[in-house]
Amino acid sequence: MIQKEISWYQGKLYTSSVKIIFDSVLFSASYSKWKERFIYIHGAFDTQRKIDIQKLEKTFDVTLGTEQEELFKLVYSLETYYSIILRIIAHKAIFSECQNIHCIFDDNTYISAGILNYTCVSYYNWFLTSPNVEKIVSKIYAAVSLQDIESKGDVISVIFEYIFPKEIRHSVGEYYTPYWLANKVVDEVTNGDEEAFSKKFIDPACGSATFIVVLINKYRKSSNNLIFSNVCGIDINPLTVLAAKTNYLLLYSKYCGINVSTPLEIPIYNADTLAINNCLTLFPEEHDYDPVPRIKYDYIVGNPPWVNWEYMPDNYRMQHAKLWQHYGLFSQKGLNSNFIKEDISVLMTYVVIDNYLANGGKIGFVVKETLFKSIKQGEGFRKFRIIPQNIDLKVLRVDDLTQIKPFKDAVTRTAILYIEKGDKTNYPVDYIVWKPLKKIKSFECNEIFELSDYIKFETLKARPSINSVINSGWITESEHEMNYSKHILGNNGLVARTGVFTGGANGIYWLNIDADQGNNVLVSNITERAKNKMKKVQFTVEKKFVFPFLTGNELDFWSYNYSKYILCPHTYVSKMYPIDTTELAKYPLTEKYFWEFKKELEERKGFTSMDESIHEQFFYTLQRIGVYTFARYKVCWRYISKNFTPAVVEVAIDKYLGEKVIIGNEKIISIPFDNREEAYYVCAVISSTPYRKTIDNYMVGTQITPSIISRLNIPQFDGQNPQHLELSRLCREGHFTNGEKTSYVKQIDEIIEQWVN
């Protein structure tokens, strides 16, 4: 790619053309059909990330306002412009000259040249009847030069990223695979196959055809151009299919030439991969999908869409819901809250292996790393078995790219999965962690580079973290760590809990104490940095329901320091229910405070079905409250953290409130205890180096959930056991020392190592 500003996708011609198109759009049948299809594929904008409207208005000199319709109109304009560019590129690659502008956008132009299926859906051709737009098409045609887009990689994906602002791409989830990453997947999945150049490949979610371009460039010479016939791509988005076909034509015309006597059917199809060859789903007739050849392939490569099932459009979910049960991909009954967090890539992986991959064939798929380690999600995925056909899937290896940033403008937890169809997975499997050696600007390039110059590849071993549950979340560790983790993993009777959640009303419940007033305190609500802004007030309230409050960033390894307070109208007796209105009336100052914010508290969202009924009855309720909330001692850790940092949080002797238990927010996970020695014993065990390292090896990213504790072998505390008492003492003294904690951890490690060796 020539590194200069290209006016037709980076400069003024591009932005001014989009504005003219935007101003010319009519809310016609073409627009309505496009919008219906767009929502079917991507969903409405209100289910996606928030878009910076002002930035888009400034870029294109348009007015979008607050109505979604104008945003849809802008996207329609961008897609129309993109379709114009794609067809101009194709026309210039095939024909020496342009007789008239209209022929560029006429499917028959390509058919007459022997290209049978280079077509574009009709709703992108509306501009041909708009005089204002037609004038600018000639300017665009004159500006487009194939020399501007010479590249060894996927040139079309680069153009896409320039034409569509990242705010739009993020909102609709459009991330194209970097060329170098696609090349790595192809290299690895075909490793050892000397005849790979003659095999058949399919990308079932091909996007702009990055993987197909890689395959053609890799095998064109050795296959004597046979690879052009041995690749296949499918995508549900008709505009994306047009982009993929354009990419294919650029290479085909360059290396094979267009010959009218040898008709070409481009092997890229607009279809719903989840519906093809599957009796459980039906094609929506109005979508006019392409028929796809029903054959088996030696290799599947690609990057399936990463979209949570809950964010998929309703009609799309309804069409494919039975497939999840058909493949046994979720164990819960019904489409409950755990299931809908599953990712569409889970379903697509199983569907394409079942329908497209030959027995003994291999797949290399770019997927989410959480599919392997998450406890709640991915259970069905990790069975690695096509249940309806009783076919096993052998995981060959997984590459973990979470420490690098492979996708431009996106922070993702990326992994690459390699599977062979027809054999059973044998654990442990190789788990390759990519670690950056230096700043990796090259990752944003569109060509191949030497990965080892930028990355260190560390080989770990992966296996289910619960030996008796084959589809439990994986633990990934070195062979040395496997020797002690087999003793550390197990079970115990401990239950960890999430801290208190205000339902979006931190600015009401979080308090500063400004003065002591005997049985009462003068408080002011903490509105700074609150996500939902609240008015600032100062009130006197009774001390009864004011508690010291600990937030995630105030907790560290064996230490904590609270600086805030919380108004908590619950007790250890009422638990998840707040005190009733009769009881609250006995505390008129607190009651008055809540009534000051009644409207804001009533309008809170995010309550579960169980909590919602409580909220409807008591507008001042909090969430995630139980007997455990009021425990005198808690072993706590931060929910979001790069490392596991436990600490024992004791009952406080507060300068305003006297003796009060400390309550943690939702970013703190805790195990409650009544016995001080037991609390420090448990904290000592999970603070030891072997236990912490094991937890680090099976935690998901930076999320250290309550359930991580359930997979550990923690012997029940015995007050007569000298080792247990010594562990408790060492941990307690380590908490209160003003010096180095390392010596205490070392002494704890010496005891724990006797258990695990």
Buried (B, 14 or more C-beta within 10 A) or exposed (E): BEEEEBBBBBBEBBBBBBBBBBBBBEEEEBBEBBBBBBBBBBBEBEBBEEBEBEEBBEBBEBEBEEEEEBBBBBBBBBBBBBBBBBBBBBBBBBBEEBEEBEBBBBBEBBBEBBBEBBBBBEBBBBBEEBEEBBEBBEBBBEBBEEEBBEBEBBBBBBBBBBBBBBBBBBBBBBBBBBBBBBBBBBBBBBEEEEEBBBBBBBBBBBBBBBBBBBBBBBBBEEBEBEBBEBBBBBBBBBBBBBBBBBBBBBBBBEBEEBEEEEEBEBBBBBBBBBBBEBEBBEEBEEBEBBEBEEEEBBBBBBBBBBBEBEBBBEEBBEBBBEBBBBBBBBEEEEBEEEBBBBBBBBBBBBBBBBBBBBEEBBBBBBBBBBBBBBBBBBBBBBBBBBBEEEBBBBBBBBBBBBBBBBBBEBEBBBBBBBBBBBBEBEEBBBBBBBEEEEEBEBBBBBBBBEBEEBBEEEEBBBBBBBEEEBBBBBBBBBEEBBEBBBBBBBEBEBEBBBBBBBBBBBBBBBBBBBEEBEEBBBBEBBBEEBEBEBEEEEBBBBBBBBBBBBBBEBBBBBEBEBEBBBBBBBBEEBBBBBBEEEEBEEBEBBBEBBEBBEEBBEEBEEBEEEBEEBBEEBBBBBBBBEEBBBBBBBBBBBBEBEEBBBBBBBBBEBEBBEEBBBBBBBBBBBBBBEBBBBBBBBBBBBBBBBBBBBBBBBBBEEEBBBBBBBBBBBBEBEEEBEBBBBBBBBBBEBBEEEEEBEEBBEBBBEBBEEBBE
